[in-house]
Amino acid sequence: MTTTTVPSGATSPVAHVPEPSTEILSAPLTNSFDYTRSLGPVLSQFALGLRDGRIVGSKNSDGTVSVPPVEFDPTTGAQTSELVDVATVGTVTTWSWQTTPAPAQPLNKPFAWALIKLDGADTAMLHVVDVDSPDDIHTGLRVHAVFAGARTGRIDDIACFVPGETGEPAAPNTVDAPDGEQVVIVTPITTSNTHSASPAESEFLRGIKVGKLIGNRMASGVDEGRVYFPPRDVSPADGAPPAEMVELPHTGIVTTFCIVNVPFQGQKIKPPYVAAYVLLDGTDIPFLHLILDCAAEDVRMGMRVEAVWLPEAEWEYSLGNVSHFRPTGEADADYETYKEYV
């Protein structure tokens, strides 16, 4: 902890921040999805070459060869039309040492990242060189590719480069890859961190864990008297503090909505279904949720709806405890009562 000495008579620039009145909730948060990309006609040929144990480049209009191949000529901008094989042996043009490999990196031991210009190429490609120490690598070092046994058309089909003037031919591929000239690559993307909720968010999460919908009312300023759900720590309009937390009813109205007709990867509900902005009774801002238990075409602006909760045994610190909203059967709200929230 650093102590700042303030001259006599001066005001400290450090504002006092009181401890939160309630426990701040925190939890590990992991987001993951599969990034799926079609490589197109040029990079697909590079990927197919890797599966075969070859390295392919593109021949440009000025006679140079780019590796990996480029989809458009760097001089004319024309679409690449000529692909050529290059050697699996090349020269290190520059490098850096990786002392502590990260879990997803190619090798689980210290290694070198290097730009390698393969024989027959005029550009360098980034890959790893497997050597024991930084003393074993230098600019100008001759290296050759070592191909993995199981190859799917990814850059890590080249397991690494190692020092040497002559490379070994790639062993037969142990993967039965799909036929076709177009290659689709699926890359899992994951981020993990610890999320710490704000004081207002913590109150909201504690409430929803026991079946309550908690919002808050702003104390002053532009938003004086307005009720936010989920609650805010300060007014988003002018930063004014809230006056109080309020428990809200489980009913509201649909202000606007869309019908989801397009399927997508990871979708949990079969289309068509409705995603709608719901304005809980007594609040001044709608939030997004699902409208189910009725035909999608029957959902409309002003429809009265109510929350449908998961079984209590499944409740967590999550708005997902509310499975969806469903129509109450009451008369629709008059447009004048919610037009400012659309």
Residue pairs with C-beta under 8 A, 6 or more apart in sequence:
4 12
4 14
6 12
20 199
20 202
21 199
22 199
22 202
22 203
22 206
23 202
24 196
24 197
24 198
24 199
24 202
25 196
25 197
25 201
25 202
25 205
25 206
25 317
26 194
26 195
26 196
26 197
27 194
27 195
27 317
28 192
28 193
28 194
28 195
29 192
29 193
29 194
29 195
30 190
30 191
30 192
31 190
31 191
31 192
32 188
32 189
32 190
32 191
33 188
33 189
33 266
34 186
34 187
34 188
34 189
34 265
35 186
35 187
35 188
35 189
36 184
36 185
36 186
36 187
36 265
37 184
37 185
37 187
38 44
38 182
38 183
38 184
39 46
39 47
39 153
39 182
39 183
39 184
39 185
40 71
40 182
41 181
41 182
42 58
42 69
42 70
42 71
42 80
42 83
43 68
43 69
43 71
43 183
44 153
44 181
44 182
44 183
45 56
45 69
45 83
45 181
46 55
46 56
46 68
46 69
47 153
47 154
47 183
47 185
48 56
48 153
48 181
48 183
49 55
49 56
49 85
50 147
50 151
50 153
50 154
50 155
50 157
50 158
51 151
51 152
51 153
51 157
51 173
51 175
51 177
52 170
52 173
53 147
53 151
53 169
53 170
53 171
53 173
54 85
54 88
54 170
55 67
55 85
55 86
55 87
55 88
55 118
55 145
55 158
56 67
56 68
56 69
56 83
56 84
56 85
56 86
57 65
57 66
57 67
57 68
57 69
57 83
57 84
57 85
57 86
57 118
57 120
57 121
58 65
58 66
58 69
58 70
58 80
58 82
58 83
58 84
59 65
59 82
59 83
59 84
60 66
60 70
60 73
60 74
60 75
60 80
61 73
61 75
61 76
61 78
62 75
64 122
64 123
65 84
65 86
65 120
65 121
65 122
65 123
66 74
66 121
66 122
66 123
67 86
67 118
67 121
67 123
67 125
68 125
68 155
69 80
69 83
70 80
71 79
71 80
72 78
72 79
72 80
73 79
73 80
84 120
85 120
86 118
86 119
86 120
86 121
87 118
87 119
87 120
87 167
88 118
88 144
88 145
88 167
89 118
89 119
89 142
89 143
89 144
89 145
89 164
89 165
89 166
89 167
90 116
90 117
90 118
90 119
90 121
90 142
90 143
90 144
90 161
91 116
91 117
91 119
91 140
91 141
91 142
91 143
92 114
92 115
92 116
92 129
92 137
92 138
92 139
92 140
92 141
92 142
92 143
93 114
93 115
93 116
93 117
93 124
93 139
94 114
94 115
94 124
94 139
95 112
95 113
95 114
95 115
95 129
95 137
95 138
95 139
96 112
96 113
96 114
97 110
97 111
97 112
97 113
97 134
97 137
98 105
98 110
98 111
98 112
98 113
98 128
99 110
100 110
101 107
101 108
101 109
101 110
101 111
105 128
106 128
106 156
106 159
106 160
107 128
107 130
107 160
110 133
111 128
111 129
111 130
111 131
111 160
112 128
112 129
112 131
112 134
112 137
113 126
113 127
113 128
113 129
114 126
114 127
114 128
114 129
114 137
114 143
114 161
115 124
115 125
115 126
116 124
116 125
116 126
116 127
116 129
116 143
116 161
117 123
117 124
117 125
118 125
127 145
127 155
127 158
127 160
127 161
128 160
128 161
129 137
129 141
129 143
129 160
129 161
129 162
129 163
130 146
130 160
130 161
130 162
131 137
131 162
131 163
136 163
137 163
141 163
142 163
142 164
142 165
143 161
143 162
143 163
143 164
144 161
144 162
144 164
144 165
144 166
144 167
144 168
145 158
145 160
145 161
145 167
146 158
146 159
146 160
146 161
146 162
146 167
146 168
147 157
147 158
147 159
147 170
147 171
148 156
148 157
148 158
148 159
149 171
149 173
149 174
150 173
150 174
150 175
151 157
151 170
151 173
151 175
151 177
152 175
152 177
153 177
153 183
153 185
154 185
197 205
198 233
199 233
200 216
200 230
200 231
200 232
200 233
200 242
200 245
201 230
201 231
201 233
203 214
203 216
203 231
203 245
204 214
204 215
204 230
204 231
205 317
205 318
206 214
206 317
207 213
207 214
207 247
208 214
208 315
208 317
208 318
208 319
208 321
208 322
209 315
209 316
209 317
209 321
210 315
211 309
211 312
211 315
211 321
212 247
213 229
213 247
213 248
213 249
213 250
213 280
213 307
214 229
214 230
214 231
214 245
214 246
214 247
214 248
215 227
215 228
215 229
215 230
215 231
215 245
215 246
215 248
215 280
215 283
216 227
216 228
216 231
216 232
216 242
216 243
216 244
216 245
216 246
217 225
217 226
217 227
217 228
217 242
217 243
217 244
217 246
218 224
218 225
218 226
218 227
218 228
218 232
218 235
218 240
218 241
218 242
218 243
219 240
219 241
219 242
219 243
220 240
220 241
220 243
221 235
221 237
221 238
221 239
221 240
222 235
222 237
222 238
222 240
223 235
223 236
223 237
223 238
223 240
223 284
224 240
226 235
226 284
226 285
227 246
227 248
227 282
227 283
227 284
228 242
228 283
228 284
228 285
229 248
229 280
229 283
229 285
229 287
230 287
230 319
231 242
231 245
232 242
233 242
234 240
234 241
234 242
235 241
235 242
246 282
248 280
248 281
248 282
248 283
249 280
249 281
249 282
250 280
250 306
250 307
251 280
251 281
251 304
251 305
251 306
251 307
251 328
252 278
252 279
252 280
252 281
252 283
252 286
252 304
252 305
252 306
252 325
253 278
253 279
253 281
253 302
253 303
253 304
253 305
253 332
253 333
253 338
254 276
254 277
254 278
254 291
254 299
254 300
254 301
254 302
254 303
254 305
255 276
255 277
255 278
255 279
255 286
255 301
255 338
255 341
255 342
256 276
256 277
256 286
256 301
256 342
257 274
257 275
257 276
257 277
257 291
257 299
257 301
258 274
258 275
258 276
259 272
259 273
259 274
259 296
259 297
259 299
260 271
260 272
260 273
260 274
260 275
261 271
261 272
262 271
263 270
263 271
269 290
269 292
272 296
273 290
273 291
273 292
273 296
274 290
274 291
274 292
274 296
274 299
275 288
275 289
275 290
275 291
276 288
276 289
276 290
276 291
276 299
276 305
276 325
277 286
277 287
277 288
277 341
278 286
278 287
278 288
278 289
278 291
278 305
278 325
279 285
279 286
279 338
279 341
280 287
284 341
285 341
286 341
289 319
289 322
289 324
289 325
290 323
290 324
290 325
291 299
291 303
291 305
291 324
291 325
291 326
291 327
292 308
292 323
292 324
292 325
292 326
293 308
293 324
293 326
293 327
294 326
294 327
298 327
300 332
301 335
301 342
302 332
302 333
302 334
302 335
302 338
303 327
303 332
304 327
304 328
304 329
304 330
304 331
304 332
304 333
305 325
305 326
305 327
305 328
306 325
306 326
306 328
307 322
307 325
308 322
308 323
308 324
308 325
308 326
309 315
309 321
309 322
309 323
310 320
310 321
310 322
310 323
314 321
315 321
